[in-house]
Amino acid sequence: MESSSQRSWDALVVGGGACGLMAAVTAAKRGLGVLVLEKNAAPGIKILASGGGHCNFTNRSADAGQYLGESAHFMKSALRAWPPEKTLAFFAEFGIGAAERKHGQLFVASGKAAQIKEALLTALDHAGGKILTATAGIGAHREAEFWRVETNRGSFRSRELVLATGGLAYPQLGATGFALDLARELGLRVTETAPGLVPLTADDSLAPVCASLSGLAVNARVSCGKASFEENVLFTHEGLSGPAILQISSYWRPGMGVEIDWIPGESGSEPVAEAALRLARESSPKRLLATVLESILPGRMLLLVRHVLGNRQACLEKKMAELRREDEKAITAILHRFPFRPTGTRGYRKAEVMRGGVDSAELSSGTLEARKVPGLFIGGEAVDVTGWLGGYNLQWAWASGHAIGEALGK
Ligand SMILES: Cc1cc2nc3c(=O)[nH]c(=O)nc-3n(C[C@H](O)[C@H](O)[C@H](O)COP(=O)(O)OP(=O)(O)OC[C@H]3O[C@@H](n4cnc5c(N)ncnc54)[C@H](O)[C@@H]3O)c2cc1C
């Protein structure tokens, strides 16, 4: 019998993650001979770690509006062909239900991400697709009408090639720049890449305050440029994290400021802090400002206010009736327009995704085939399509994988 390396496959899929497995399942179901080459000892390791092990595998409202990239439209076609309903139906066939959390986030109902991985492997096996683990792609080139993929376990041959090796985020789970490097080598443009959905670091002056408050989560509105998210902000030893910060990190660029409203919303028509201070002045003029602030701020957030006020913090010990307007204004500015100037991010090791990737202009949006290199398909996180936090990145991996699987062999 021919070995995997002697045989000529219809398609080789490099990378056995969410996108690669979905592409392979879809193509194998259509009768193509597909081999997945996965570098790790087991496929789908990132799926296991996703959503804190509970796998937020899609989002009810996924559409182009929740994705970043140089093109605002590229992802539409694949998402239209494979919307969240199809993701749900695909996994439902394997008895996997979905539990909805806030913002339309759909998690595996049993809480076990492993079910998603197992479903994909079962589907691949039933469809006749094959997978080789501990097999890392090293390079690939064209030999007449075939692709030759070099790996640490010999070379493999196929008519078409799928790059689904993900991005650079979380290298501890196997991420590599294979797709990006090969794309460049084959003459495709790769947009600037950076960690996305990643904690942000504070400067030497703010970091000790964040460290003292480490573990405290506060619902806040966080804005950067035109982007704005209301969610929890988590204080950490190095700076800020939590869903609101992860979301905004994908929009943040070095040198930009981030504005935080620690008490979002309004009381009547006034911002909450302004209303609280006015009320306190009118009804409890003898109360100390610090006491009033403690009653409206979560945890030990007063520490943060003290830090920003610096040598003006004596005003915190003043009675409300004696509070100067300028001090009141300074306090409400700190609470509603806190100026956070990140020094950077925690890097790829702490990032849930990579921002940027293979320029989507190089690919057909319907098939994800490289326009300049027929027979080469690139999907998932390797492409310049980055989703918000909340199941959008896996939804893109499924949708792009499905589009590729449908296009192979045509
Ligand atoms: C901790 C964490 C939690 C996350 N949680 C969620 C979540 O709940 N919901 C959500 O939507 N998104 C989540 N994400 C993001 C999401 O997991 C990824 O965007 C998605 O898995 C990308 O799919 P992919 O198939 O493109 O890449 P990957 O899933 O990264 O798969 C790429 C595969 O290629 C393999 N590989 C790499 N290089 C080679 C090579 N040279 N040869 C062979 N194989 C190679 C890798 O080992 C890997 O198995 C999370 C990410 C992280 C890091």
The ligand as an SDF file (V2000), in Angstrom:
LIG
                    3D

 53 58  0  0  0  0  0  0  0  0999 V2000
   -6.1500   30.9140   25.1540 C   0  0  0  0  0  0  0  0  0  0  0  0
   -7.0370   31.1820   23.9730 C   0  0  0  0  0  0  0  0  0  0  0  0
   -8.4270   31.1310   24.1080 C   0  0  0  0  0  0  0  0  0  0  0  0
   -9.2450   31.3940   23.0110 C   0  0  0  0  0  0  0  0  0  0  0  0
  -10.5930   31.3230   23.1720 N   0  0  0  0  0  0  0  0  0  0  0  0
  -11.4050   31.5500   22.1090 C   0  0  0  0  0  0  0  0  0  0  0  0
  -12.8150   31.3990   22.2140 C   0  0  0  0  0  0  0  0  0  0  0  0
  -13.3440   30.9630   23.2500 O   0  0  0  0  0  0  0  0  0  0  0  0
  -13.5790   31.7050   21.1270 N   0  0  0  0  0  0  0  0  0  0  0  0
  -13.0320   32.1280   19.9370 C   0  0  0  0  0  0  0  0  0  0  0  0
  -13.7650   32.3830   18.9920 O   0  0  0  0  0  0  0  0  0  0  0  0
  -11.6970   32.2340   19.7970 N   0  0  0  0  0  0  0  0  0  0  0  0
  -10.8770   31.9410   20.8470 C   0  0  0  0  0  0  0  0  0  0  0  0
   -9.5140   32.0440   20.6930 N   0  0  0  0  0  0  0  0  0  0  0  0
   -8.9840   32.3240   19.3380 C   0  0  0  0  0  0  0  0  0  0  0  0
   -9.1400   31.0920   18.4560 C   0  0  0  0  0  0  0  0  0  0  0  0
   -8.7940   29.9450   19.2050 O   0  0  0  0  0  0  0  0  0  0  0  0
   -8.2750   31.1790   17.2160 C   0  0  0  0  0  0  0  0  0  0  0  0
   -8.5160   32.3750   16.5350 O   0  0  0  0  0  0  0  0  0  0  0  0
   -8.5650   30.0090   16.2730 C   0  0  0  0  0  0  0  0  0  0  0  0
   -8.2870   28.7940   16.9180 O   0  0  0  0  0  0  0  0  0  0  0  0
   -7.7320   30.1120   15.0090 C   0  0  0  0  0  0  0  0  0  0  0  0
   -7.9220   28.9460   14.2550 O   0  0  0  0  0  0  0  0  0  0  0  0
   -6.8500   28.5130   13.1730 P   0  0  0  0  0  0  0  0  0  0  0  0
   -7.2600   27.1600   12.7290 O   0  0  0  0  0  0  0  0  0  0  0  0
   -6.6510   29.5770   12.1940 O   0  0  0  0  0  0  0  0  0  0  0  0
   -5.4710   28.4040   13.9920 O   0  0  0  0  0  0  0  0  0  0  0  0
   -5.0800   27.4460   15.2000 P   0  0  0  0  0  0  0  0  0  0  0  0
   -6.2810   27.0300   15.9530 O   0  0  0  0  0  0  0  0  0  0  0  0
   -3.9910   28.1560   15.9180 O   0  0  0  0  0  0  0  0  0  0  0  0
   -4.5120   26.1570   14.4800 O   0  0  0  0  0  0  0  0  0  0  0  0
   -3.2980   26.1850   13.7730 C   0  0  0  0  0  0  0  0  0  0  0  0
   -2.6870   24.8000   13.8630 C   0  0  0  0  0  0  0  0  0  0  0  0
   -1.5560   24.7600   13.0130 O   0  0  0  0  0  0  0  0  0  0  0  0
   -0.5290   24.0530   13.6820 C   0  0  0  0  0  0  0  0  0  0  0  0
    0.7510   24.4680   13.0760 N   0  0  0  0  0  0  0  0  0  0  0  0
    1.4190   25.6310   13.2330 C   0  0  0  0  0  0  0  0  0  0  0  0
    2.5210   25.6300   12.4820 N   0  0  0  0  0  0  0  0  0  0  0  0
    2.5450   24.4490   11.8360 C   0  0  0  0  0  0  0  0  0  0  0  0
    3.4420   23.8650   10.9030 C   0  0  0  0  0  0  0  0  0  0  0  0
    4.5470   24.5240   10.4830 N   0  0  0  0  0  0  0  0  0  0  0  0
    3.1730   22.6300   10.4240 N   0  0  0  0  0  0  0  0  0  0  0  0
    2.0580   21.9510   10.8420 C   0  0  0  0  0  0  0  0  0  0  0  0
    1.1860   22.4520   11.7320 N   0  0  0  0  0  0  0  0  0  0  0  0
    1.4120   23.7040   12.1990 C   0  0  0  0  0  0  0  0  0  0  0  0
   -0.6750   24.4500   15.1260 C   0  0  0  0  0  0  0  0  0  0  0  0
   -0.0630   23.5310   15.9910 O   0  0  0  0  0  0  0  0  0  0  0  0
   -2.1980   24.4710   15.2550 C   0  0  0  0  0  0  0  0  0  0  0  0
   -2.7170   23.2280   15.6530 O   0  0  0  0  0  0  0  0  0  0  0  0
   -8.6740   31.7450   21.7700 C   0  0  0  0  0  0  0  0  0  0  0  0
   -7.2870   31.7850   21.6270 C   0  0  0  0  0  0  0  0  0  0  0  0
   -6.4690   31.5000   22.7130 C   0  0  0  0  0  0  0  0  0  0  0  0
   -4.9820   31.5290   22.5370 C   0  0  0  0  0  0  0  0  0  0  0  0
  1  2  1  0
  2  3  1  0
  2 52  2  0
  3  4  2  0
  4  5  1  0
  4 50  1  0
  5  6  2  0
  6  7  1  0
  6 13  1  0
  7  8  2  0
  7  9  1  0
  9 10  1  0
 10 11  2  0
 10 12  1  0
 12 13  2  0
 13 14  1  0
 14 15  1  0
 14 50  1  0
 15 16  1  0
 16 17  1  0
 16 18  1  0
 18 19  1  0
 18 20  1  0
 20 21  1  0
 20 22  1  0
 22 23  1  0
 23 24  1  0
 24 25  2  0
 24 26  1  0
 24 27  1  0
 27 28  1  0
 28 29  2  0
 28 30  1  0
 28 31  1  0
 31 32  1  0
 32 33  1  0
 33 34  1  0
 33 48  1  0
 34 35  1  0
 35 36  1  0
 35 46  1  0
 36 37  1  0
 36 45  1  0
 37 38  2  0
 38 39  1  0
 39 40  1  0
 39 45  2  0
 40 41  1  0
 40 42  2  0
 42 43  1  0
 43 44  2  0
 44 45  1  0
 46 47  1  0
 46 48  1  0
 48 49  1  0
 50 51  2  0
 51 52  1  0
 52 53  1  0
M  END
$$$$
